[in-house]
Amino acid sequence: MSEPRDVRIKRMKMRSMRRGIKEMDIILSAYADSNLADMDAVGLDVYDALLHENDQDLYQWVTGQVPPPAQYANLISDIAQTFQN
């Protein structure tokens, strides 16, 4: 049985807020609140997969210390731009 869109977005927002390190809680929860409702199914799939990555890796990707894997490059760029404005 597939998860309804609204339930899926709510779950991903909660997962974005409850990471392992506070910096990623702040970054991902703000991004999720601003963007998830407007994402299409493919975008939600990529974001959902990203939520399963290690926080230390995510932080290095978002801050530009390490290049992200190709499947996350556009999403990480979007997340990083959100916090550079």
MDTraj code that builds the backbone (N, CA, C; nanometers):
import mdtraj as md
import numpy as np

residues = "MET SER GLU PRO ARG ASP VAL ARG ILE LYS ARG MET LYS MET ARG SER MET ARG ARG GLY ILE LYS GLU MET ASP ILE ILE LEU SER ALA TYR ALA ASP SER ASN LEU ALA ASP MET ASP ALA VAL GLY LEU ASP VAL TYR ASP ALA LEU LEU HIS GLU ASN ASP GLN ASP LEU TYR GLN TRP VAL THR GLY GLN VAL PRO PRO PRO ALA GLN TYR ALA ASN LEU ILE SER ASP ILE ALA GLN THR PHE GLN ASN".split()
xyz = np.array([
    [0.0837, -0.1177, 0.0000],
    [0.0000, 0.0000, 0.0000],
    [0.0881, 0.1240, 0.0000],
    [0.0580, 0.2168, -0.0885],
    [0.1427, 0.3349, -0.0986],
    [0.1010, 0.4407, 0.0034],
    [0.1984, 0.5150, 0.0462],
    [0.1788, 0.6184, 0.1472],
    [0.1135, 0.7415, 0.0832],
    [0.0053, 0.7944, 0.1391],
    [-0.0545, 0.9166, 0.0833],
    [0.0463, 1.0321, 0.0847],
    [0.0365, 1.1200, -0.0150],
    [0.1314, 1.2306, -0.0302],
    [0.1433, 1.3147, 0.0971],
    [0.0314, 1.3526, 0.1569],
    [0.0367, 1.4381, 0.2759],
    [0.1043, 1.3682, 0.3930],
    [0.0822, 1.2388, 0.4078],
    [0.1466, 1.1618, 0.5141],
    [0.2966, 1.1514, 0.4866],
    [0.3306, 1.1293, 0.3613],
    [0.4723, 1.1186, 0.3228],
    [0.5461, 1.2495, 0.3519],
    [0.4866, 1.3608, 0.3159],
    [0.5505, 1.4910, 0.3396],
    [0.5648, 1.5160, 0.4890],
    [0.4629, 1.4845, 0.5655],
    [0.4696, 1.5024, 0.7110],
    [0.5829, 1.4181, 0.7700],
    [0.5929, 1.2923, 0.7248],
    [0.6997, 1.2027, 0.7732],
    [0.8373, 1.2598, 0.7392],
    [0.8530, 1.3082, 0.6158],
    [0.9834, 1.3609, 0.5745],
    [1.0164, 1.4899, 0.6494],
    [0.9168, 1.5723, 0.6800],
    [0.9435, 1.6928, 0.7596],
    [0.9915, 1.6549, 0.8995],
    [0.9286, 1.5541, 0.9588],
    [0.9717, 1.5094, 1.0915],
    [1.1142, 1.4535, 1.0855],
    [1.1432, 1.3756, 0.9827],
    [1.2777, 1.3187, 0.9676],
    [1.3808, 1.4280, 0.9418],
    [1.3395, 1.5345, 0.8756],
    [1.4296, 1.6473, 0.8501],
    [1.4638, 1.7206, 0.9795],
    [1.3700, 1.7245, 1.0732],
    [1.3900, 1.7945, 1.2006],
    [1.4701, 1.7137, 1.3006],
    [1.4665, 1.5833, 1.2862],
    [1.5289, 1.4968, 1.3865],
    [1.6439, 1.4193, 1.3254],
    [1.7494, 1.4902, 1.2993],
    [1.8686, 1.4318, 1.2396],
    [1.9607, 1.3853, 1.3516],
    [2.0889, 1.3878, 1.3281],
    [2.1837, 1.3505, 1.4322],
    [2.2592, 1.4714, 1.4841],
    [2.2774, 1.5700, 1.3971],
    [2.3491, 1.6904, 1.4395],
    [2.2582, 1.8124, 1.4189],
    [2.2682, 1.9057, 1.5109],
    [2.1787, 2.0213, 1.5141],
    [2.1819, 2.1028, 1.3849],
    [2.2993, 2.1190, 1.3253],
    [2.3101, 2.1965, 1.2014],
    [2.2218, 2.1381, 1.0915],
    [2.2205, 2.0060, 1.0800],
    [2.1384, 1.9433, 0.9767],
    [1.9899, 1.9505, 1.0124],
    [1.9576, 1.9469, 1.1420],
    [1.8181, 1.9684, 1.1841],
    [1.7683, 2.1022, 1.1316],
    [1.8477, 2.2052, 1.1532],
    [1.8099, 2.3412, 1.1147],
    [1.8013, 2.3544, 0.9627],
    [1.9035, 2.3091, 0.8946],
    [1.9101, 2.3230, 0.7487],
    [1.7983, 2.2446, 0.6807],
    [1.7855, 2.1171, 0.7145],
    [1.6873, 2.0343, 0.6442],
    [1.5434, 2.0654, 0.6838],
    [1.5194, 2.1002, 0.8101],
    [1.3811, 2.1312, 0.8476],
    [1.3342, 2.2592, 0.7791],
    [1.4201, 2.3588, 0.7696],
    [1.3822, 2.4823, 0.6995],
    [1.3603, 2.4556, 0.5506],
    [1.4472, 2.3762, 0.4920],
    [1.4323, 2.3427, 0.3500],
    [1.3028, 2.2643, 0.3270],
    [1.2775, 2.1652, 0.4100],
    [1.1576, 2.0826, 0.3958],
    [1.0315, 2.1673, 0.4084],
    [1.0278, 2.2549, 0.5078],
    [0.9096, 2.3402, 0.5269],
    [0.8832, 2.4278, 0.4053],
    [0.9892, 2.4753, 0.3422],
    [0.9745, 2.5672, 0.2286],
    [0.9492, 2.4980, 0.0959],
    [0.9909, 2.3715, 0.0809],
    [0.9947, 2.3115, -0.0521],
    [0.9171, 2.1820, -0.0756],
    [0.8978, 2.1008, 0.0257],
    [0.8408, 1.9682, 0.0011],
    [0.7016, 1.9725, -0.0608],
    [0.6184, 2.0638, -0.0172],
    [0.4805, 2.0691, -0.0683],
    [0.4758, 2.0943, -0.2189],
    [0.5769, 2.1616, -0.2726],
    [0.5801, 2.1945, -0.4154],
    [0.6550, 2.0921, -0.5008],
    [0.7159, 1.9931, -0.4384],
    [0.7940, 1.8943, -0.5131],
    [0.7026, 1.7928, -0.5807],
    [0.7478, 1.7439, -0.6970],
    [0.6767, 1.6345, -0.7632],
    [0.7220, 1.5024, -0.7006],
    [0.6628, 1.3923, -0.7454],
    [0.6918, 1.2614, -0.6873],
    [0.8392, 1.2240, -0.6991],
    [0.9012, 1.2561, -0.8125],
    [1.0434, 1.2244, -0.8316],
    [1.1289, 1.3043, -0.7334],
    [1.0988, 1.4317, -0.7183],
    [1.1719, 1.5153, -0.6228],
    [1.1587, 1.4630, -0.4812],
    [1.0371, 1.4207, -0.4449],
    [1.0162, 1.3637, -0.3116],
    [1.0944, 1.2341, -0.2945],
    [1.1023, 1.1536, -0.3998],
    [1.1806, 1.0289, -0.3936],
    [1.3279, 1.0582, -0.3657],
    [1.3827, 1.1577, -0.4339],
    [1.5241, 1.1928, -0.4155],
    [1.5466, 1.2467, -0.2740],
    [1.4571, 1.3345, -0.2291],
    [1.4713, 1.3902, -0.0942],
    [1.4590, 1.2789, 0.0110],
    [1.3644, 1.1888, -0.0091],
    [1.3460, 1.0776, 0.0841],
    [1.4735, 0.9928, 0.0916],
    [1.5342, 0.9649, -0.0225],
    [1.6594, 0.8887, -0.0242],
    [1.7705, 0.9656, 0.0479],
    [1.7745, 1.0966, 0.0267],
    [1.8758, 1.1808, 0.0914],
    [1.8652, 1.1715, 0.2437],
    [1.7436, 1.1614, 0.2940],
    [1.7234, 1.1542, 0.4387],
    [1.7848, 1.0290, 0.5012],
    [1.8178, 0.9304, 0.4197],
    [1.8801, 0.8093, 0.4712],
    [2.0332, 0.8178, 0.4740],
    [2.0867, 0.9276, 0.4270],
    [2.2331, 0.9456, 0.4263],
    [2.2813, 0.9917, 0.5636],
    [2.4089, 0.9706, 0.5879],
    [2.4735, 1.0090, 0.7127],
    [2.4805, 1.1614, 0.7259],
    [2.4512, 1.2125, 0.8448],
    [2.4530, 1.3574, 0.8681],
    [2.5885, 1.4220, 0.8405],
    [2.6952, 1.3544, 0.8777],
    [2.8282, 1.4116, 0.8539],
    [2.8516, 1.4299, 0.7043],
    [2.8111, 1.3317, 0.6247],
    [2.8240, 1.3435, 0.4790],
    [2.7361, 1.4563, 0.4264],
    [2.6102, 1.4594, 0.4720],
    [2.5178, 1.5651, 0.4276],
    [2.5737, 1.7039, 0.4568],
    [2.6262, 1.7216, 0.5764],
    [2.6799, 1.8522, 0.6145],
    [2.7966, 1.8920, 0.5242],
    [2.8841, 1.7976, 0.4957],
    [2.9978, 1.8276, 0.4080],
    [2.9514, 1.8585, 0.2662],
    [2.8480, 1.7910, 0.2184],
    [2.7958, 1.8184, 0.0843],
    [2.7311, 1.9566, 0.0783],
    [2.6470, 1.9872, 0.1775],
    [2.5739, 2.1149, 0.1784],
    [2.6689, 2.2331, 0.1928],
    [2.7739, 2.2161, 0.2707],
    [2.8688, 2.3253, 0.2927],
    [2.9774, 2.3319, 0.1863],
    [2.9757, 2.2390, 0.0906],
    [3.0714, 2.2420, -0.0191],
    [3.2084, 2.1876, 0.0140],
    [3.2219, 2.1222, 0.1283],
    [3.3519, 2.0650, 0.1657],
    [3.3861, 1.9433, 0.0812],
    [3.2822, 1.8702, 0.0420],
    [3.2979, 1.7481, -0.0372],
    [3.1880, 1.7487, -0.1430],
    [3.2194, 1.7140, -0.2685],
    [3.1130, 1.7097, -0.3696],
    [3.0134, 1.5970, -0.3398],
    [2.8843, 1.6240, -0.3595],
    [2.7841, 1.5206, -0.3335],
    [2.7821, 1.4153, -0.4442],
    [2.7266, 1.2988, -0.4159],
    [2.7068, 1.1996, -0.5221],
    [2.6166, 1.2588, -0.6305],
    [2.6347, 1.2124, -0.7520],
    [2.5627, 1.2680, -0.8676],
    [2.4114, 1.2685, -0.8494],
    [2.3560, 1.1633, -0.7890],
    [2.2105, 1.1561, -0.7760],
    [2.1537, 1.2634, -0.6838],
    [2.2396, 1.3253, -0.6015],
    [2.1946, 1.4300, -0.5099],
    [2.2451, 1.5688, -0.5475],
    [2.3237, 1.5807, -0.6516],
    [2.3912, 1.7068, -0.6828],
    [2.2945, 1.8249, -0.6953],
    [2.1865, 1.8100, -0.7713],
    [2.0922, 1.9212, -0.7896],
    [2.0201, 1.9560, -0.6600],
    [1.9793, 1.8548, -0.5866],
    [1.9094, 1.8782, -0.4602],
    [2.0010, 1.9457, -0.3591],
    [2.1227, 1.8974, -0.3468],
    [2.2186, 1.9574, -0.2525],
    [2.2465, 2.1019, -0.2920],
    [2.2589, 2.1289, -0.4201],
    [2.2798, 2.2664, -0.4672],
    [2.1629, 2.3544, -0.4265],
    [2.0428, 2.3046, -0.4426],
    [1.9218, 2.3794, -0.4052],
    [1.9181, 2.4047, -0.2544],
    [1.9498, 2.3025, -0.1760],
    [1.9525, 2.3176, -0.0307],
    [2.0581, 2.4210, 0.0097],
    [2.1765, 2.4100, -0.0488],
    [2.2861, 2.5012, -0.0146],
    [2.2508, 2.6461, -0.0530],
    [2.1889, 2.6661, -0.1677],
    [2.1516, 2.8013, -0.2111],
    [2.0495, 2.8634, -0.1166],
    [1.9638, 2.7819, -0.0617],
    [1.8626, 2.8314, 0.0314],
    [1.9268, 2.9021, 0.1492],
    [2.0439, 2.8560, 0.1914],
    [2.1083, 2.9116, 0.3093],
    [2.2218, 3.0085, 0.2788],
    [2.2466, 3.0316, 0.1518],
    [2.3488, 3.1298, 0.1153],
    [2.2857, 3.2635, 0.0796],
    [2.1538, 3.2682, 0.0732],
    [2.0836, 3.3945, 0.0403],
    [2.0618, 3.4789, 0.1619],
])
top = md.Topology()
chain = top.add_chain()
for i, resn in enumerate(residues, 1):
    res = top.add_residue(resn, chain, resSeq=i)
    for name in ("N", "CA", "C"):
        top.add_atom(name, md.element.get_by_symbol(name[0]), res)
traj = md.Trajectory(xyz[None], top)
